[in-house]
Amino acid sequence: MKIIHLLIGCVALVFAAGATAAPLSGSFWLLGDFTQNVPCKGDGSDPAEVKVKVTPTEIDSKVGACTFLDTKEDSKTLKAQVECQFPAGPLMGEITFTKKSDTTIDFVDRDKTYTATLYRCPK
C-alpha cells in the first residue's frame, strides 16, 4: 500500500459505511498546534509543510484534512479511524498517537509503514 503523507499519513483501509464522526473531548491531550518531526518554534517561522492542527473533530495539515470517524482513547494513547480528504480523493485510515513523557507525541499508521513525532507549539 502506498502511504499518503498527510501530516502524518493515512493507510488505505475499508470501513463500514455509515460511520459517524467521533469528536474528542475539548480538553483531550492531543488537541492543539504541532509541527511534525521538527521542534516547533511557534514564532511564525515554522514551515507550512510541517504544521499540524488537531481539533476535537479533525487533523489538519498542508496536504489535507482528516476527520475522526471513531476513536478509542486512554490516558496516553489514542487509536483513531479517520477519513482524509486529499487532492487525489478521500482515503480511509487507522492511526495511533502515543503521548510521550518528554511532551512529544508519537504517531504511527496501522501497518507501521509511516511514523512521525509531533512537537507541541507554544501558545
WOBELDA-V895549 format. One record per backbone hydrogen bond with DSSP energy under -0.5 kcal/mol. NH is the residue of the N-H (numbers start at 1). CO is the residue of the C=O. E is the energy in kcal/mol with one decimal. If there is no record, write none. Layout:
{{NH CO E} {NH CO E}}
This chain:
{{4 10 -1.2} {5 3 -0.6} {6 4 -1.2} {10 4 -1.1} {13 92 -0.5} {19 16 -0.8} {22 68 -1.2} {23 21 -0.5} {24 56 -3.0} {28 25 -2.0} {31 28 -1.5} {32 54 -2.4} {34 52 -3.1} {35 119 -1.7} {36 50 -1.8} {37 35 -0.6} {37 117 -3.8} {50 47 -1.7} {51 47 -0.5} {51 48 -1.0} {52 34 -2.5} {53 60 -2.6} {54 32 -2.9} {55 53 -0.5} {55 58 -3.1} {59 66 -2.8} {60 53 -3.0} {61 64 -2.3} {62 51 -0.6} {63 6 -0.5} {64 61 -1.0} {65 85 -1.3} {66 59 -3.0} {67 83 -2.9} {68 57 -2.2} {69 81 -3.3} {70 81 -1.5} {72 79 -2.6} {74 77 -2.4} {78 97 -2.6} {79 72 -2.8} {80 78 -0.5} {80 95 -3.1} {81 70 -2.8} {82 80 -0.5} {82 93 -2.9} {83 67 -2.1} {84 82 -0.5} {84 91 -3.8} {85 65 -3.2} {86 84 -0.6} {86 89 -1.2} {89 86 -2.0} {91 84 -2.3} {93 82 -2.4} {95 80 -2.8} {96 108 -2.5} {97 78 -2.8} {98 106 -2.5} {99 76 -2.7} {100 104 -2.7} {103 100 -1.3} {105 118 -2.0} {106 98 -2.7} {107 116 -2.8} {108 96 -1.8} {109 114 -1.7} {110 94 -2.0} {112 109 -1.8} {116 107 -1.9} {118 105 -3.3} {119 35 -2.7} {120 103 -0.5} {120 118 -0.5} {121 33 -2.9}}
